[in-house]
């Protein structure tokens, strides 16, 4: 086992398929959605260190990389090499983002058994993101999902800009519901509803979830992918929890955002989510201190401050502890 291999002992964690009662599943996106928007391209060793830190913190669903064309997302151009070097861990699902049939082929060749597709509820954002109409994207994804399911692969389907588009503004809820229905019919196991630029509010979150359920999309198959652009991610996550959703995406230390949506910086921070649910007595299986350590290491590797609230609090307590230590030593002497 390499020196970067994950620790053998990890906390138990609910499955990303949805957890009942007083448990939630936290789906970690930092290695993919977090790094794709960074100016600094991390070396493979740093990416492995990040993923292994997340495994050690108890995350069992980790979006490790993306199999989009390397020229689109050069930060993740080493996807195949990363998966070759990444040791498989019992009970941990590594996911890869795939845009089309070629991306799926590359992901399967790399050994992935869990893939994520993506398209937008907004026509304008979809064109800017993948240079296709929504109709064209849906046709392609039906084939991708069908092929993946025929091979026994689990599929998560992202719908971006559900709660608002930076180009069109409000997006009709019925459009998102129709897309979710089509993706479920194609075989998708999970529908991840994306607040791509942080435009959601708690009432809108609950309206969207209610419409999904009324449209035949089970709440157990929904996940929320919230951004904290305007500081509302935790409020929107709590609204989703109250509406029955039990799977929430997070990015350690709040790293990341969408490179094709102006103002989309700031994924919901995984430590913030773990702290919120822990304070509520809701099980996540995540070791908060270990997650914070992983976020601190990532900030060092990226060479910049990261926005997660608990991340900054944790760093502050560490600094105070280091500052106080000499004075306490001198006093005791």
GULOLO-355494 format. One record per residue (C-alpha): residue number from 1; y, x, z. Coordinates in Angstrom, 2 decimals. Layout:
! GULOLO-355494
{resi=NUM; y=Y; x=X; z=Z} .
...
***
This chain:
! GULOLO-355494
{resi=1; y=0.00; x=0.00; z=0.00} .
{resi=2; y=3.40; x=1.41; z=-1.00} .
{resi=3; y=6.10; x=2.13; z=1.61} .
{resi=4; y=8.01; x=-0.85; z=0.18} .
{resi=5; y=5.11; x=-3.25; z=0.64} .
{resi=6; y=5.73; x=-6.44; z=2.66} .
{resi=7; y=4.77; x=-6.58; z=6.28} .
{resi=8; y=1.39; x=-8.17; z=6.88} .
{resi=9; y=2.61; x=-10.45; z=9.65} .
{resi=10; y=4.92; x=-13.29; z=8.63} .
{resi=11; y=5.92; x=-16.56; z=10.29} .
{resi=12; y=4.23; x=-19.70; z=8.99} .
{resi=13; y=6.34; x=-21.69; z=6.53} .
{resi=14; y=6.33; x=-25.13; z=4.97} .
{resi=15; y=5.44; x=-25.36; z=1.30} .
{resi=16; y=8.14; x=-25.72; z=-1.35} .
{resi=17; y=6.45; x=-28.93; z=-2.46} .
{resi=18; y=8.25; x=-30.68; z=0.41} .
{resi=19; y=7.59; x=-30.76; z=4.12} .
{resi=20; y=7.34; x=-33.89; z=6.28} .
{resi=21; y=9.10; x=-34.80; z=9.49} .
{resi=22; y=10.86; x=-32.05; z=11.38} .
{resi=23; y=10.25; x=-29.21; z=8.89} .
{resi=24; y=12.05; x=-28.01; z=5.78} .
{resi=25; y=11.23; x=-25.45; z=3.11} .
{resi=26; y=13.87; x=-22.85; z=2.27} .
{resi=27; y=13.49; x=-21.59; z=-1.30} .
{resi=28; y=15.07; x=-18.14; z=-1.71} .
{resi=29; y=17.00; x=-17.36; z=-4.89} .
{resi=30; y=18.85; x=-14.11; z=-4.09} .
{resi=31; y=16.69; x=-11.78; z=-6.24} .
{resi=32; y=17.40; x=-13.95; z=-9.29} .
{resi=33; y=20.41; x=-16.25; z=-8.92} .
{resi=34; y=22.02; x=-13.85; z=-6.49} .
{resi=35; y=21.77; x=-10.68; z=-8.54} .
{resi=36; y=22.40; x=-12.12; z=-12.00} .
{resi=37; y=26.12; x=-12.49; z=-11.30} .
{resi=38; y=26.67; x=-9.02; z=-9.80} .
{resi=39; y=28.66; x=-6.32; z=-11.55} .
{resi=40; y=26.38; x=-3.65; z=-10.07} .
{resi=41; y=22.87; x=-3.55; z=-11.54} .
{resi=42; y=20.49; x=-2.72; z=-8.72} .
{resi=43; y=17.68; x=-0.25; z=-9.34} .
{resi=44; y=14.12; x=-1.51; z=-9.18} .
{resi=45; y=13.55; x=0.04; z=-5.75} .
{resi=46; y=16.46; x=-1.92; z=-4.25} .
{resi=47; y=15.17; x=-5.17; z=-5.76} .
{resi=48; y=11.73; x=-4.54; z=-4.30} .
{resi=49; y=13.30; x=-3.75; z=-0.94} .
{resi=50; y=15.19; x=-7.07; z=-1.06} .
{resi=51; y=12.12; x=-9.11; z=-1.92} .
{resi=52; y=9.95; x=-7.41; z=0.68} .
{resi=53; y=12.64; x=-8.00; z=3.29} .
{resi=54; y=12.63; x=-11.68; z=2.41} .
{resi=55; y=8.85; x=-11.84; z=2.70} .
{resi=56; y=9.07; x=-10.13; z=6.08} .
{resi=57; y=11.63; x=-12.74; z=7.18} .
{resi=58; y=9.18; x=-15.56; z=6.45} .
{resi=59; y=10.30; x=-16.88; z=3.08} .
{resi=60; y=7.27; x=-18.01; z=1.10} .
{resi=61; y=8.96; x=-19.24; z=-2.08} .
{resi=62; y=11.06; x=-16.50; z=-3.66} .
{resi=63; y=12.62; x=-16.60; z=-7.12} .
{resi=64; y=12.03; x=-12.97; z=-7.98} .
{resi=65; y=13.54; x=-12.60; z=-11.45} .
{resi=66; y=14.39; x=-14.18; z=-14.78} .
{resi=67; y=12.67; x=-13.92; z=-18.14} .
{resi=68; y=15.72; x=-14.76; z=-20.21} .
{resi=69; y=16.75; x=-12.41; z=-22.99} .
{resi=70; y=17.77; x=-9.10; z=-21.32} .
{resi=71; y=21.02; x=-9.00; z=-23.30} .
{resi=72; y=22.03; x=-12.29; z=-21.65} .
{resi=73; y=21.36; x=-11.16; z=-18.09} .
{resi=74; y=21.16; x=-7.34; z=-18.08} .
{resi=75; y=21.03; x=-7.33; z=-14.27} .
{resi=76; y=17.46; x=-8.70; z=-14.56} .
{resi=77; y=16.30; x=-6.83; z=-17.66} .
{resi=78; y=13.48; x=-5.19; z=-15.66} .
{resi=79; y=11.66; x=-8.49; z=-14.97} .
{resi=80; y=8.25; x=-7.40; z=-16.27} .
{resi=81; y=8.40; x=-4.03; z=-14.50} .
{resi=82; y=9.46; x=-5.71; z=-11.27} .
{resi=83; y=6.48; x=-8.06; z=-11.34} .
{resi=84; y=4.12; x=-5.17; z=-12.09} .
{resi=85; y=5.39; x=-3.30; z=-9.03} .
{resi=86; y=5.60; x=-6.30; z=-6.71} .
{resi=87; y=2.51; x=-6.59; z=-4.53} .
{resi=88; y=1.11; x=-10.10; z=-4.26} .
{resi=89; y=1.13; x=-11.49; z=-0.73} .
{resi=90; y=-1.15; x=-14.25; z=0.53} .
{resi=91; y=0.82; x=-17.42; z=1.14} .
{resi=92; y=3.88; x=-16.26; z=-0.82} .
{resi=93; y=4.85; x=-17.76; z=-4.18} .
{resi=94; y=6.91; x=-15.58; z=-6.50} .
{resi=95; y=8.81; x=-17.54; z=-9.14} .
{resi=96; y=10.43; x=-16.56; z=-12.43} .
{resi=97; y=13.08; x=-18.38; z=-14.45} .
{resi=98; y=12.09; x=-19.09; z=-18.08} .
{resi=99; y=14.43; x=-20.43; z=-20.81} .
{resi=100; y=11.92; x=-21.15; z=-23.57} .
{resi=101; y=8.39; x=-20.57; z=-24.84} .
{resi=102; y=8.96; x=-16.83; z=-25.28} .
{resi=103; y=10.24; x=-16.54; z=-21.73} .
{resi=104; y=7.20; x=-18.42; z=-20.46} .
{resi=105; y=4.90; x=-16.12; z=-22.41} .
{resi=106; y=6.55; x=-13.07; z=-20.85} .
{resi=107; y=6.29; x=-14.59; z=-17.37} .
{resi=108; y=2.60; x=-15.41; z=-17.79} .
{resi=109; y=1.92; x=-11.93; z=-19.16} .
{resi=110; y=3.57; x=-10.56; z=-16.00} .
{resi=111; y=1.16; x=-12.57; z=-13.87} .
{resi=112; y=3.47; x=-15.31; z=-12.59} .
{resi=113; y=1.91; x=-18.64; z=-11.62} .
{resi=114; y=5.17; x=-20.34; z=-10.65} .
{resi=115; y=8.01; x=-20.77; z=-13.13} .
{resi=116; y=11.38; x=-22.50; z=-13.19} .
{resi=117; y=13.07; x=-24.07; z=-16.20} .
{resi=118; y=16.75; x=-24.96; z=-16.47} .
{resi=119; y=19.17; x=-27.16; z=-18.33} .
{resi=120; y=22.43; x=-28.93; z=-17.52} .
{resi=121; y=23.32; x=-32.56; z=-16.96} .
{resi=122; y=26.67; x=-31.80; z=-18.63} .
{resi=123; y=26.64; x=-31.48; z=-22.42} .
{resi=124; y=29.45; x=-28.90; z=-22.45} .
{resi=125; y=27.93; x=-26.70; z=-19.75} .
{resi=126; y=24.53; x=-26.85; z=-21.45} .
{resi=127; y=26.04; x=-25.68; z=-24.74} .
{resi=128; y=27.90; x=-22.84; z=-23.03} .
{resi=129; y=24.87; x=-21.85; z=-20.95} .
{resi=130; y=22.09; x=-21.93; z=-23.56} .
{resi=131; y=23.90; x=-22.75; z=-26.80} .
{resi=132; y=21.99; x=-26.00; z=-27.26} .
{resi=133; y=22.59; x=-29.70; z=-26.88} .
{resi=134; y=20.90; x=-31.45; z=-23.98} .
{resi=135; y=18.59; x=-33.19; z=-26.46} .
{resi=136; y=17.56; x=-29.84; z=-27.96} .
{resi=137; y=17.01; x=-28.31; z=-24.51} .
{resi=138; y=14.88; x=-31.21; z=-23.34} .
{resi=139; y=12.67; x=-30.99; z=-26.43} .
{resi=140; y=12.10; x=-27.27; z=-25.84} .
{resi=141; y=11.42; x=-27.75; z=-22.14} .
{resi=142; y=8.87; x=-30.49; z=-22.76} .
{resi=143; y=6.82; x=-27.95; z=-24.72} .
{resi=144; y=7.37; x=-25.19; z=-22.14} .
{resi=145; y=6.39; x=-27.41; z=-19.23} .
{resi=146; y=3.37; x=-28.78; z=-21.07} .
{resi=147; y=2.11; x=-25.29; z=-21.90} .
{resi=148; y=2.66; x=-24.12; z=-18.32} .
{resi=149; y=0.83; x=-27.10; z=-16.83} .
{resi=150; y=-2.07; x=-26.67; z=-19.25} .
{resi=151; y=-2.39; x=-23.15; z=-17.80} .
{resi=152; y=-2.32; x=-24.42; z=-14.20} .
{resi=153; y=1.18; x=-23.09; z=-13.50} .
{resi=154; y=3.54; x=-24.78; z=-11.02} .
{resi=155; y=6.86; x=-25.80; z=-12.60} .
{resi=156; y=10.23; x=-26.31; z=-10.93} .
{resi=157; y=12.91; x=-27.74; z=-13.22} .
{resi=158; y=16.57; x=-27.11; z=-12.45} .
{resi=159; y=19.21; x=-29.58; z=-13.54} .
{resi=160; y=22.61; x=-27.89; z=-13.28} .
{resi=161; y=26.04; x=-29.54; z=-12.90} .
{resi=162; y=24.54; x=-32.71; z=-11.41} .
{resi=163; y=27.46; x=-33.08; z=-9.00} .
{resi=164; y=30.22; x=-32.08; z=-11.39} .
{resi=165; y=30.97; x=-29.88; z=-14.37} .
{resi=166; y=33.75; x=-27.26; z=-14.53} .
{resi=167; y=34.50; x=-28.37; z=-18.10} .
{resi=168; y=33.91; x=-32.15; z=-18.03} .
{resi=169; y=34.56; x=-33.03; z=-14.40} .
{resi=170; y=32.43; x=-35.85; z=-13.00} .
{resi=171; y=28.96; x=-36.18; z=-14.55} .
{resi=172; y=27.47; x=-39.70; z=-14.74} .
{resi=173; y=24.65; x=-40.02; z=-12.24} .
{resi=174; y=22.59; x=-41.96; z=-14.75} .
{resi=175; y=22.53; x=-38.92; z=-17.05} .
{resi=176; y=21.01; x=-36.76; z=-14.30} .
{resi=177; y=18.47; x=-39.47; z=-13.44} .
{resi=178; y=17.34; x=-39.76; z=-17.06} .
{resi=179; y=16.90; x=-36.01; z=-17.32} .
{resi=180; y=14.92; x=-35.91; z=-14.07} .
{resi=181; y=12.69; x=-38.74; z=-15.27} .
{resi=182; y=12.06; x=-36.94; z=-18.57} .
{resi=183; y=11.24; x=-33.66; z=-16.84} .
{resi=184; y=8.86; x=-35.38; z=-14.41} .
{resi=185; y=7.20; x=-37.15; z=-17.34} .
{resi=186; y=6.80; x=-33.77; z=-19.05} .
{resi=187; y=4.91; x=-32.48; z=-16.00} .
{resi=188; y=7.51; x=-30.80; z=-13.79} .
{resi=189; y=6.39; x=-30.62; z=-10.16} .
{resi=190; y=9.84; x=-30.20; z=-8.59} .
{resi=191; y=13.32; x=-31.24; z=-9.70} .
{resi=192; y=16.04; x=-28.99; z=-8.28} .
{resi=193; y=19.45; x=-30.68; z=-8.38} .
{resi=194; y=22.19; x=-28.09; z=-8.82} .
{resi=195; y=25.74; x=-28.25; z=-7.50} .
{resi=196; y=26.70; x=-25.48; z=-9.89} .
{resi=197; y=30.35; x=-25.09; z=-8.91} .
{resi=198; y=30.32; x=-26.56; z=-5.40} .
{resi=199; y=31.97; x=-29.84; z=-6.44} .
{resi=200; y=29.64; x=-32.10; z=-4.43} .
{resi=201; y=30.49; x=-34.04; z=-1.29} .
{resi=202; y=28.07; x=-35.62; z=1.21} .
{resi=203; y=28.55; x=-39.18; z=-0.07} .
{resi=204; y=27.94; x=-38.11; z=-3.67} .
{resi=205; y=24.82; x=-36.20; z=-2.61} .
{resi=206; y=23.37; x=-39.29; z=-1.00} .
{resi=207; y=24.32; x=-41.49; z=-3.97} .
{resi=208; y=22.57; x=-39.12; z=-6.38} .
{resi=209; y=19.41; x=-38.95; z=-4.25} .
{resi=210; y=19.33; x=-42.75; z=-3.88} .
{resi=211; y=19.68; x=-43.13; z=-7.65} .
{resi=212; y=16.88; x=-40.64; z=-8.25} .
{resi=213; y=14.53; x=-42.50; z=-5.93} .
{resi=214; y=15.50; x=-45.86; z=-7.45} .
{resi=215; y=14.74; x=-44.34; z=-10.86} .
{resi=216; y=11.20; x=-43.42; z=-9.82} .
{resi=217; y=11.71; x=-39.77; z=-8.89} .
{resi=218; y=10.05; x=-39.31; z=-5.46} .
{resi=219; y=12.30; x=-37.73; z=-2.84} .
{resi=220; y=9.39; x=-35.42; z=-1.96} .
{resi=221; y=9.77; x=-33.84; z=-5.41} .
{resi=222; y=13.49; x=-33.19; z=-5.11} .
{resi=223; y=15.17; x=-29.97; z=-4.02} .
{resi=224; y=18.87; x=-29.26; z=-3.53} .
{resi=225; y=20.55; x=-26.14; z=-4.88} .
{resi=226; y=24.04; x=-26.18; z=-3.37} .
{resi=227; y=26.95; x=-23.80; z=-3.82} .
{resi=228; y=29.52; x=-23.08; z=-1.13} .
{resi=229; y=32.48; x=-22.51; z=-3.45} .
{resi=230; y=34.73; x=-24.83; z=-1.43} .
{resi=231; y=32.93; x=-24.51; z=1.91} .
{resi=232; y=30.92; x=-27.72; z=1.73} .
{resi=233; y=27.37; x=-26.46; z=1.13} .
{resi=234; y=26.10; x=-27.05; z=4.70} .
{resi=235; y=27.62; x=-30.53; z=4.87} .
{resi=236; y=25.97; x=-31.40; z=1.56} .
{resi=237; y=22.64; x=-29.96; z=2.66} .
{resi=238; y=22.76; x=-32.01; z=5.84} .
{resi=239; y=23.51; x=-35.13; z=3.78} .
{resi=240; y=20.50; x=-34.34; z=1.61} .
{resi=241; y=18.31; x=-33.86; z=4.67} .
{resi=242; y=19.45; x=-37.21; z=6.05} .
{resi=243; y=18.56; x=-38.78; z=2.69} .
{resi=244; y=15.01; x=-37.42; z=2.88} .
{resi=245; y=15.11; x=-34.15; z=0.91} .
{resi=246; y=13.08; x=-31.39; z=2.57} .
{resi=247; y=13.46; x=-28.44; z=0.17} .
{resi=248; y=16.72; x=-26.48; z=0.00} .
{resi=249; y=17.66; x=-23.41; z=-2.02} .
{resi=250; y=19.46; x=-20.53; z=-0.38} .
{resi=251; y=20.53; x=-17.00; z=-1.22} .
{resi=252; y=20.51; x=-14.38; z=1.50} .
{resi=253; y=24.06; x=-13.53; z=2.66} .
{resi=254; y=25.39; x=-16.08; z=0.14} .
{resi=255; y=25.13; x=-13.72; z=-2.81} .
{resi=256; y=25.40; x=-15.08; z=-6.34} .
{resi=257; y=26.62; x=-17.87; z=-8.56} .
{resi=258; y=26.46; x=-18.99; z=-12.17} .
{resi=259; y=27.94; x=-16.55; z=-14.74} .
{resi=260; y=28.52; x=-19.44; z=-17.19} .
{resi=261; y=30.51; x=-21.67; z=-14.82} .
{resi=262; y=34.03; x=-20.60; z=-13.82} .
{resi=263; y=34.48; x=-20.65; z=-10.05} .
{resi=264; y=30.77; x=-20.92; z=-9.30} .
{resi=265; y=30.62; x=-18.05; z=-6.81} .
{resi=266; y=28.82; x=-18.55; z=-3.55} .
{resi=267; y=25.29; x=-19.90; z=-3.24} .
{resi=268; y=24.47; x=-21.59; z=0.03} .
{resi=269; y=23.56; x=-18.70; z=2.33} .
{resi=270; y=19.96; x=-18.68; z=3.52} .
{resi=271; y=20.91; x=-17.52; z=7.02} .
{resi=272; y=23.41; x=-20.40; z=7.29} .
{resi=273; y=20.67; x=-22.86; z=6.34} .
{resi=274; y=18.15; x=-21.32; z=8.74} .
{resi=275; y=20.69; x=-21.36; z=11.57} .
{resi=276; y=21.72; x=-24.97; z=10.88} .
{resi=277; y=18.18; x=-26.29; z=10.85} .
{resi=278; y=17.14; x=-24.11; z=13.77} .
{resi=279; y=20.00; x=-25.50; z=15.85} .
{resi=280; y=18.79; x=-29.00; z=14.95} .
{resi=281; y=15.24; x=-28.19; z=16.02} .
{resi=282; y=13.96; x=-28.38; z=12.45} .
{resi=283; y=11.25; x=-25.85; z=11.56} .
{resi=284; y=11.93; x=-23.42; z=8.70} .
{resi=285; y=9.50; x=-20.57; z=9.40} .
{resi=286; y=12.33; x=-18.09; z=8.81} .
{resi=287; y=13.06; x=-15.25; z=11.24} .
{resi=288; y=16.86; x=-15.47; z=11.30} .
{resi=289; y=17.43; x=-11.95; z=12.61} .
{resi=290; y=15.17; x=-10.44; z=9.95} .
{resi=291; y=16.87; x=-12.48; z=7.26} .
{resi=292; y=20.25; x=-11.22; z=8.47} .
{resi=293; y=18.99; x=-7.62; z=8.39} .
{resi=294; y=17.86; x=-8.15; z=4.81} .
{resi=295; y=21.27; x=-9.55; z=3.89} .
{resi=296; y=23.00; x=-6.56; z=5.49} .
{resi=297; y=20.83; x=-4.15; z=3.49} .
{resi=298; y=21.61; x=-6.06; z=0.30} .
{resi=299; y=25.35; x=-5.84; z=0.99} .
{resi=300; y=24.98; x=-2.07; z=1.40} .
{resi=301; y=23.00; x=-1.79; z=-1.84} .
{resi=302; y=25.60; x=-3.84; z=-3.71} .
{resi=303; y=28.46; x=-1.90; z=-2.15} .
{resi=304; y=30.52; x=-4.95; z=-1.26} .
{resi=305; y=31.05; x=-7.61; z=1.38} .
{resi=306; y=29.02; x=-10.79; z=0.97} .
{resi=307; y=30.29; x=-14.26; z=1.89} .
{resi=308; y=27.56; x=-15.80; z=4.06} .
{resi=309; y=29.03; x=-17.08; z=7.31} .
{resi=310; y=26.10; x=-16.23; z=9.58} .
{resi=311; y=25.78; x=-12.93; z=7.72} .
{resi=312; y=29.35; x=-12.00; z=8.67} .
{resi=313; y=28.84; x=-13.22; z=12.24} .
{resi=314; y=25.68; x=-11.13; z=12.56} .
{resi=315; y=27.43; x=-8.04; z=11.21} .
{resi=316; y=30.26; x=-8.61; z=13.66} .
{resi=317; y=27.93; x=-8.78; z=16.64} .
{resi=318; y=26.28; x=-5.57; z=15.52} .
{resi=319; y=29.64; x=-3.81; z=15.26} .
{resi=320; y=30.69; x=-5.04; z=18.70} .
{resi=321; y=27.38; x=-3.90; z=20.18} .
{resi=322; y=27.84; x=-0.43; z=18.70} .
{resi=323; y=31.46; x=-0.29; z=19.87} .
{resi=324; y=30.61; x=-1.35; z=23.42} .
{resi=325; y=27.65; x=0.98; z=23.85} .
{resi=326; y=29.54; x=4.27; z=24.57} .
{resi=327; y=31.85; x=2.57; z=27.06} .
{resi=328; y=28.90; x=1.07; z=28.89} .
{resi=329; y=27.15; x=4.43; z=28.93} .
{resi=330; y=30.23; x=6.17; z=30.31} .
{resi=331; y=30.71; x=3.51; z=32.96} .
{resi=332; y=27.11; x=3.74; z=34.10} .
{resi=333; y=27.40; x=7.54; z=34.29} .
***
